[in-house]
Every structure is written in C-alpha cells, then in structure tokens.
Amino acid sequence: MTVEMGLRERKKAATREALIRAAVRLVLARGVEGVTVEAIADEAGVSPRTFHNYFPGKEEAIVGPMVDGVRELIDAVRARPADEPVWESLRHAVVELLQSVGHLEETIPLLRVIKDEPALLAWHMRGFAELQEELCATIAERTGTDAKRDPYPRLMAGTVGLAIRVVLDLWTEGRTDTDITELFEDAFARLRAGLPTP
C-alpha cells in the first residue's frame, strides 16, 4: 500500500511538472494572451479537466516554477542541521536552490513576462509572501522565538525575501554580469554586516 501511494504521488508530481513546463514553453513562445488552459493541457498531453485538478487557471501554472522554488527553499532550510546558525542555514538553502535551478535559460525571460503581467506578478508576489510567512515560522522554531510576538523571525524572513527579490531583479534585468549565486552571496554578506556604506 505504501509503495502504491509513493507511485501515485510520483505520478502526480510528474503531471504537475509537465503542466508547468508546458505553460512556461507556451507563454515564452506566445505571450500570456496567446496561452489558454486548453493549450497547456494539450501541450502536456492531458485533458483540461486534469489541468484543473492541479491549477485553477493558467496564471498559477505559469508561475509554477517560482512557487515550487519557494517550497524547495523552505524544505532546504528545514533540512539544515538544527545546531547551525540561522544565517548560515538560510544562506546555504538559498545558494543550493540557485545552483539547482533547472531550465535556467527560461528563467530570465519567464521572470520578465511575470513582471510585465499584473495577474502573473500578483501570483509571484503571493509566492514571496508565502515564503516569508513559512520562513518566519521556521526561524522562530530554530531560535526559540514567538513568530506572532517577536520581531526577530519576521525581520529575518523579510530580510532574506528582500535579498532574493533584489538579486532576481538585478539578474533578470541584466544590470550585472555577476553570477546569480555570487550576487546573492554578496547581498547576504552585506546584510549580515549591517549594510555598511560602500
């Protein structure tokens, strides 16, 4: 029974990934207006009904890589050693995520599409809000603080979220030729040092 559930979960994950990849390919080729739920489903080899088992609309499928990245980051932080300083756990988790990003050639154009489309940007920002809330809870657990009453976990989660947004913005817009991992390491080091004046 356990093996069967494992296979079922893997199949569901593969279908979700196929829908996300199809949505990204189509939006990069046709633009947001040129993409429909039916087209995404057809590209992924499933029915529109199956599509709706995974996503309420095309926007959620298009921003799927970003939402999944948030989940992977939270999981990576939680998997770090419990006795590791929180700053180090967060840094390692983000760097690991950046280094494991698949389909990197699609990431920059996808982020540009998301920034130019209000509906997609709203879902993208929702993902960052989710990241901060979950990071806040994880940081509170690791530091023995109260996420509802203590500003520390919220400040830490907000700082990490801001660093990621700034790095993605600089990298996406081509404002730097620095590797994205190096860019984040630099941003994080500056934050840890208290943002001294350059």
N, C-alpha and C positions, 0 to 999 in steps of 0.2 A: 504493500500500500504506500509506504514512504517513497519507494522508487518511482511508483506511478505518479505521485504528486510532484516529485522532482522533475520528471519528464514533462509533465503538464506545465509546470512553471517555466521550464526552459523554452517550451514551445511558445508560450505566451510572450515571454521576453523577446524571442526571435521575431515574432509577428509585430510586436510594438517597434522594435528596431527597424524592421523592414518598412513599416509605415513612416517612421521618422525619416529614414534615408530617402524614401520616395518623395516625401513632402519637400525636403531640402533640395533634392535634384530639380524638382519641378519649379519651385519658387525661384531658384537661381537661373533657370532657363526661360521662364515665362513671366516672372514678376508675380506679386501677390494676387492681382486681379485675374491673372490667367490660370490660377490654380483653383480647382474645386475638390470637394471631398471625393467625388466620383473618380476624378483623375488620379488622385493619390491612391485610392483603393485599387484602381486598375493597374497602376504602375507597380504596386506592391503585390499584385496577384491575389487580392482578396475582395470580398464584397463590401459595398458601402455600409451594410449592416455590421460587418465585422469591424470596419473602421470605427464605428460609433461605440463599439464595445471598449475601445481604448481611448478615444478622444471625443469630446463633444463637438469640436469643429476643427477646421483646417489650421487656425492660428495656433492651437495647442500642439498640433503635430509639428508645425514649422519650428516653433521654439523648443521642441522636444530635446535637442542636444544640450541646450542651456539648462533646462530643468533637470535633466539627468546628471549634468555636471554638478549641480547643487547637491543632489542626493549622494553622488560619489564623494564629494568633498566632506560632507557630514560623516559618512561611513569611514572615510580615511582618518578623520580626526578622532573618532571613537575607537579606532583600531590602534592608535598610537599607545605606547607604554603609559600606564597610569601615573608613574613617577616622573615622567618627562615634563619639563616646564611647559606651561600652556603656550607661550610664544613659539617655542620650538615645535610643538605638536602642530600648531596652525601653519607655520612656515613649511614644514615637511609635507603636510597634507596638500597644501596648495601647489607646491613645486611638483609633487608626484602627479597631481591631476594635470597640470600644464604639460608635463613631459609625456603623459599617456594619451593626450588628446588625439583621437583618430580623425581622419579626413581633414587634416589641418588646412589643406588647400581650399576647403569650403568654408572654413571658419570666418575668415575676414569678410568675404562677400556676404555671408549669411548675417553677420553682425551689422553690416552696413544696411542690408534690407530691413532688419529689425528696427534699427534706429530711424529709418525713414518712414516707417509704417506705424501710425499711432496704436492700432489694435495689437500689433505684434510687440511693440515697445511696452505696452501695458502688461502683457503676459510675461515679458522678460523681467520687468521691474518686480512683478509679483514673485518671480523666482528668487530675486535678490532679497526681497523681504522675508521670504520663507527661509533662506539661508541664514539671515541674521537672527531670526527667532530660534531656529534649531541650534545654531552656533551658541547663542546666548544660553540656552538650556544646558548644552554640553559643557560650556565653560563654567557655568555655575556648579555643575556636578563635580568637575575636576578641581575646582578651587574651594568648594565648601561654602559658596555664597548663595544668596537667595536671588534668583533671577527676577522676582517680582518686586523686591525691595532694595536690592543693592545695585548701584550704578555700574560697578566694575564689569560684570559679564556683558552688559549692554554696550558699554563703551568699547570693550574689546571686540565684540562681534561687529559693531558698527565700524570700527577701525579697519578690520580685515575686509569687510564688504566694500568700504571706500577704496582701499588699496587695490582690490581686484577690479573695481569699476574704472579707476584711473588708468591702470595698466592696460586693460582691454581697450579703453578709449584711445590712448596713445598708440597702441599697436595697430588697432583697426584702421585708424585714420592715417597711418604711415608717417606719423610725426617723429618717429625714431627708427633707426635701423638696428637697435639693440634687440637681441634675442628676448622673447617674451619671458622666459624663466629668469634671465638676468635682470630684466626690467622689474619683475616682481621682487626679486631678492633685494634689489637696490631700494625700492619703495618701502619694503618691510623693514630694512635696516634703518632707514631714515625715521620711520615711525617709532621704532624701538628706542632710537637715540633721542626722542623728543622733538623731532623736526628742527634740528639746528639750522640756522641761516646758512645757505651755501656760501 
